[in-house]
Each structure stands twice: as structure tokens, then as C-alpha cells.
Amino acid sequence: MKLLLDMNIPNKYLDLLTKRDIEAVKWSDIGAPNAEDAEIMAYAQENNFVILTCDLDFSTLLSITHDLKPSVVQIRASFQQSEHIADLTTTALHKYSDELSNGAIISINLKKSRIRSLPL
């Protein structure tokens, strides 16, 4: 599984995920930083990435399009506890890897993670 980090994910978070053996790339390393969410979503879909984001924009797009991909992981917590959030993200990615392969949205906060299968 490959993660595509949205622009709203701090750069230090990429390092934390990489240290946990998660394959990840920041959107700004492969595309225009001011790209529309639809462009990021299309790239993720075409290149089999799971999008990691802090906002609800990709979920909204998926609810409009009823697409099965790309899967999206939403971090719904502050990055002040980056190590803890990275641990929670890694756990959720492993726990829900099959669902993410088939199309899903995962929402992660400090207490739990929730999953919803696509299409919405």
C-alpha cells in the first residue's frame, strides 16, 4: 500500500511514517502544490495510492462521484502528538489493509478509528 499525503499533512509526518515502514510520498513532491483536489484524487486513483489527509474534501468528492477508489485516510486530530498519531495511523493501515485495497474511508482520532466502505 502506498500513501499519498495531502498538502495539509506536515512534512515531519512523512518521516514518521517512513520510519514505520509505510511507503509514502507528499503530493508536493510529485505535483503542483496548488493542484485541485480532483487532480490529486485522479492521480491517486490512476497510480493506486491511498490518500492521507486532514480534511473532508476527498470524502465529499467520493460521495459525489460514488467512486470505489481512491481510498482515503482522514486524520481528525492535532499533529502536536505526531508520534502517537503515526502509531494510530500505522495500526489502522495494517488492520484495514484489505478494506483499503477494495475502497474505503478511514477516520482516525486519538481514541479510535472508524471505517466506511466505498462507494458512499
N, C-alpha and C positions, 0 to 999 in steps of 0.2 A: 504494500500500500504506500502511495506517495501522497504527501500533503502539499497543498499549495496555500501558502499563508497570504491572507488578505493584507492590504496596506495598513490596516489598523492593529496588526499584531506587532508588538515590539521586536526589534532585531535580536535582542538578547534571548527572546523566547525560541528563536530558531536554533541558537546554540544549545539551549537546554534540551530541546527535542532531539537534536543530533547526538548529544551525549547519551541519550536513552535509546540509541539505535533506531530512531524514526527517520525515514527518508523524507526530507522536507526542503522546499525552496520558497523563497519570498517572491511574490509577484513582481516587485520592482527589479528583481534580478533577471527577469525574462520578458517583461512587458512594460508598457508606459505606466508610470505611477498614477497618472490621471485617467487611466482607462475606465470605461463604464463597467459596471458590474456584469452586464450581459456579455461583454467581451471576455472577462475573466472566467465567467461561467462556461462559455463556449470552449475556451482553451482547456479548462479542466475536464470538460466532457470529452473532447477530442483526444486528450492525452492521458486519460484515466487517472486524474488526480481527485483527491478529496479536498474540499476547500475548508480551511480553518479560518474562522472569522470571529469578531466580537459583536457584529451587528446582525440584524434580522433581514437585511436586504436580499440575501440569496434565498432564504426561506420564502420570502414574498414572491420572488421570481419563480421559484419552483411551484408555488401554489397557483400562480397564474398560468404557467406553461403545462403543468401536470407531467413534467418530465420525470424519468426514473433516475437520471444522473445529471449532474454530479452529486455525490453525497456531500453533506455539509456537517461540519462540527462547529458548534457555536459555544464560545467561552462566555459565560454570563457571570464573570467575577473580575475583580480588580487584579491587575498583574503585579501588585505590590507583594503578593505571595507567589511569585513566579515559580519557585521550586515546587511548591505544593500543587499549583495548577498544572505544571508539567507532569507531575506524577499522576494526577487525576486524568489528564488527557491520555497519557500512555496506557493507563489501565483501561479506560473506555475504548481506545482504539483496538486493544487486544481482545477485550470482552465482546465487542460488537463487530469484529472484522468481517464476518460473514454477511451481516446486515449491510455494512458499508459497501461491500462488493456488489450487493444487489440493489442498492439505492436506499439511503436513509438520511435522516437528520438527527444528530445527537446534540443535546443541550447539556452543558456541563456547568455546574456551580459548585460552591465549596462543600455542599452537603451531599449531592447526588448527581447522577447523570440520568437523562431521560432519552428515549429513542422513539422515533416515529418512522415507519416505512414509507417509501415513496411509491407511487405518486400521492400527492396530498389531495 
